[in-house]
Every structure is written in C-alpha cells, then in structure tokens.
Amino acid sequence: MHNISKKPRKRIEGDSRERIIISAVELARTAGLEGLSFADLAKKVGMSKAGLFAHFKTKEELQLAAVDAARKRFLLEVIGPAQSESLGLARLYRTLLNWLAMLEKSCHQGGCFFYAASAEFDGRKGPVRQALVEAGGLWLEWIARQAEQAISREQLRTETNSEQLAYELHAFGQQANWVSQMLRDPRAYDRSRSAMRNLLLSHCTDTGRAVLDQMQATNEGHEP
Amino acid sequence: MHNISKKPRKRIEGDSRERIIISAVELARTAGLEGLSFADLAKKVGMSKAGLFAHFKTKEELQLAAVDAARKRFLLEVIGPAQSESLGLARLYRTLLNWLAMLEKSCHQGGCFFYAASAEFDGRKGPVRQALVEAGGLWLEWIARQAEQAISREQLRTETNSEQLAYELHAFGQQANWVSQMLRDPRAYDRSRSAMRNLLLSHCTDTGRAVLDQMQATNEGHEP
C-alpha cells in the first residue's frame, strides 16, 4: 500500500512545487522578488502558508527557484525556437524577435521578470543577485556570440564590434519593457523591432541585407 | 525674543526637510522607494523617527518629495547646463552627454534613482507612479522636441522620426544604468556615449555632422 501510493504522491508534490514557482514568477513581475510574500503566494496557489514552507524553507530559496524557472522559460520561448534558423544573422534576428514577442505577451502581466528583478537586486549582494547577473550576462554574451558568427559569415561587416552591437540591441529590448510598462505605450514593441532591424541593417553586408529581407518577406507571408 | 528666534528656526527646519529628502533619494537608489524605511532614513539623517514624522506624515508623502527632488536635480545637472548650447542638435547632444555623466557619477551610489523607482512602480497605481510617469514621459518628450528642432534646422534629415529617435537615444541611457549597476561593467558609459553619437550621426545632414564634430573637438580640448 505504502509503495503503491508513493509514485503518484511524488508527482503531485512535484506539481505543487512547479505551481508555486510559476506563481512566484508571475507575482514577482509586479511585486518584485523582494516584494514576494508567502501570504500572497499561498493565496494565489490556493495552499496554506505551512504548505508553502514544506517546499521552500526560506524566501531566498523561493527567489532562486523563480529566477531559475524564468531562465528556463526564456530558453524555451526565446532561444529554443530560433535554433531552426541558420547560425549567424538569421538566428540572431529571430531570437531578438522572439524576445520582443515574449515581452509583448507579458505586457499585461507586469512585464519582464528579469527587468523588475534586476532593478531590485542591482544594489544588493548575495546568491539571488548572482543568479540574475549570470542570466543577464549570458544573454548579452549570447547576442554578441551570434553577431560574431554573422561577422565570420560575412553577413555583418568585419569592422562591426560584436560586443558593442549586442549592447545596443539589448538596450532596445529593455526599452520596450520600460516604455510599455511605465508609460503604457503599446507602440514600444514596434519601435524596438524597427530599432533593432535598422541597427542590424546599418552593420549588414549585401549578404546580410538579403538574409534580413528574406526573413521579412517570409514573416509578412505568414502573418498578414 | 520670540520674533528674533523665529527666522533662524524656520531655516533650520527647512534644512532638515531638505536633508531628509536628499537622504531619501540616496537610499532609494539601492533600497527602492518602497524599500525606504523611516528607521533607516532616521539613522542616515541622524534624527529620531518622531522627528521624521514631523516633516512627513506618510511614506507616500516622503516618496513624492523624493521624486520631486530627483526631478529638480535632473533639471539642474542635465538639462540646465545644456542651455548654453544652441537650440537643436548641439543642445540635444550636450544634454545626453550630461545625462550619461550624471549616471556615471551615481555609479557607486546605486545608480539612477528613476530607473530603480520605475521598475518598482511600473505595475502599481497611485500618485507616486503618476509622478514617475510624468518625469519619464517629459524627459522622452524633451529629447523628441530637441530632435524636431534639429530637423527644422536641417541638422538631422527631414525623414528622421523624432519620436523614434528619442526612443532609441533614451534606450542607451537606460542600458548604461543596467549594465553598470547589474553587470558592474564600467565600460557601459563609453558604450552608450558611442551608441548615441553613432545613432545621431546616422541621422545627420552635413550641417549636423559639422555640429557634432565641432563639439567633439572642443570636448577633447577640454578633457585631455
């Protein structure tokens, strides 16, 4: 009897842990990671506070799990779906478009988890800040690395500084979040799409320009 | 006797109110505006909590005073000193440089007050959010208006969209703050200066290019 009930029980426990983390990410978009209260979270998940504590002993443990979940979601929604594009400019551009699409989707749920959490933890110390720095730094490096690939494929000009380009492209993602969340201006996403495309075009060789034009044509075909 | 002591006393009271607000702005850079505690603030100012309450009845009142003080400081350090430049591109570029200089100066004090406060209040409602929206929106509009002036002076090309340009320039200021505060990368300010300059150059007419070159030459003369 004991053995039979063990497996499903474990799955249910796994499910509630999952549900807690997902709710924590959602709450943190508006309340922040420090603003996360076990009381609000328990209410959202439909669980007692004691039930929560069975999964997470401390707030920091919960915060770290939320950062980890948000990173996984970012990989799944932003980086993963771009892997079908060729290495270099096409994959870079698709990933940036996926990023903006993800930000746009979260527009009415409080916006970007990482943006909110970064502003909160940038002046602090400790493992949560460290996890956020790692996530942000890796994303910026990922953009720079794809730009390098595009340079070596002669899609971007050889004099392009990949780190500087990544810095500027990344700025437009952050800005989309600020303008849409703070000023409630929904044109932000289109503005950032346009800014990223024009910035990339200004670094493109003829080969690169053809890649972007081709992707634009395909997109317009798909989304009339 | 009563009358004689009245004036200095009032000045001292004015001074402590000022000191409280300045300390509140400083604390909010790292702790956030919601993270502002009367206890920490009292300690920083060297005053009792009761003393603080004599000046600010509620946290919101204090938060609003802090936003107001930060706006005044922004006007004084960023916009004011650029008024000696000619209307249009020169004034726009000088103001952007002042902005980055101000961000760089606050680098070790927790970074930009508005950045931290925006991320905190973007999902909330109420007068503090409203004050932040107004400050952020006016700054963005100010940039766009100067860009309009530069277009009408044929320093920027007629096809330049001033709102889009303001959006992109503003993004590089925000990015400088994120990269320096979160990733602790001090190259952020130079990266943003370079990004802003190149972006403006890509919109410049020959007249505009001469304005930027002239300013660059003067700057290099001043700051060897």
Contacts between the chains, C-beta under 8 A, distances in Angstrom:
chain1	res1	chain2	res2	distance
A	29	B	123	6.8
A	30	B	123	3.2
A	30	B	124	7.4
A	31	B	123	7.6
A	32	B	32	7.9
A	32	B	119	7.8
A	32	B	120	6.6
A	34	B	35	7.2
A	35	B	34	7.2
A	110	B	122	7.7
A	110	B	123	4.5
A	111	B	122	6.6
A	111	B	123	7.3
A	115	B	119	6.2
A	116	B	119	5.3
A	116	B	122	7.6
A	116	B	123	7.7
A	118	B	119	7.5
A	118	B	178	6.4
A	118	B	182	5.0
A	119	B	32	7.8
A	119	B	115	6.2
A	119	B	116	5.3
A	119	B	118	7.5
A	119	B	119	3.1
A	119	B	120	6.8
A	120	B	32	6.6
A	120	B	119	6.8
A	120	B	120	7.2
A	121	B	182	8.0
A	122	B	110	7.7
A	122	B	111	6.6
A	122	B	116	7.7
A	122	B	178	7.7
A	122	B	181	3.9
A	122	B	182	4.7
A	123	B	29	6.7
A	123	B	30	3.2
A	123	B	31	7.5
A	123	B	110	4.4
A	123	B	111	7.3
A	123	B	116	7.7
A	123	B	181	6.9
A	124	B	30	7.3
A	132	B	182	7.0
A	133	B	182	6.1
A	133	B	183	6.2
A	133	B	184	7.9
A	136	B	178	7.8
A	136	B	182	5.7
A	136	B	183	6.4
A	137	B	183	5.6
A	140	B	179	7.9
A	140	B	183	7.5
A	164	B	191	5.9
A	164	B	194	6.8
A	164	B	195	7.3
A	167	B	175	6.6
A	167	B	179	6.9
A	167	B	188	7.8
A	167	B	191	5.0
A	167	B	195	7.1
A	168	B	172	7.1
A	168	B	175	7.7
A	168	B	191	8.0
A	168	B	195	5.0
A	170	B	175	6.6
A	171	B	171	4.2
A	171	B	172	5.4
A	171	B	174	6.8
A	171	B	175	3.5
A	171	B	192	8.0
A	171	B	195	7.3
A	172	B	168	7.1
A	172	B	171	5.4
A	174	B	171	6.8
A	174	B	174	5.7
A	174	B	175	6.0
A	174	B	178	6.0
A	175	B	167	6.6
A	175	B	168	7.7
A	175	B	170	6.6
A	175	B	171	3.6
A	175	B	174	6.0
A	175	B	175	7.8
A	178	B	118	6.5
A	178	B	122	7.7
A	178	B	136	7.8
A	178	B	174	6.1
A	179	B	140	7.9
A	179	B	167	6.9
A	181	B	118	8.0
A	181	B	122	3.9
A	181	B	123	6.9
A	182	B	118	5.0
A	182	B	121	8.0
A	182	B	122	4.7
A	182	B	132	7.0
A	182	B	133	6.1
A	182	B	136	5.7
A	183	B	133	6.2
A	183	B	136	6.5
A	183	B	137	5.6
A	183	B	140	7.5
A	184	B	133	8.0
A	188	B	167	7.7
A	191	B	164	5.9
A	191	B	167	4.9
A	191	B	168	7.9
A	192	B	171	8.0
A	194	B	164	6.8
A	195	B	164	7.2
A	195	B	167	7.1
A	195	B	168	5.0
A	195	B	171	7.3
A	202	B	202	6.2
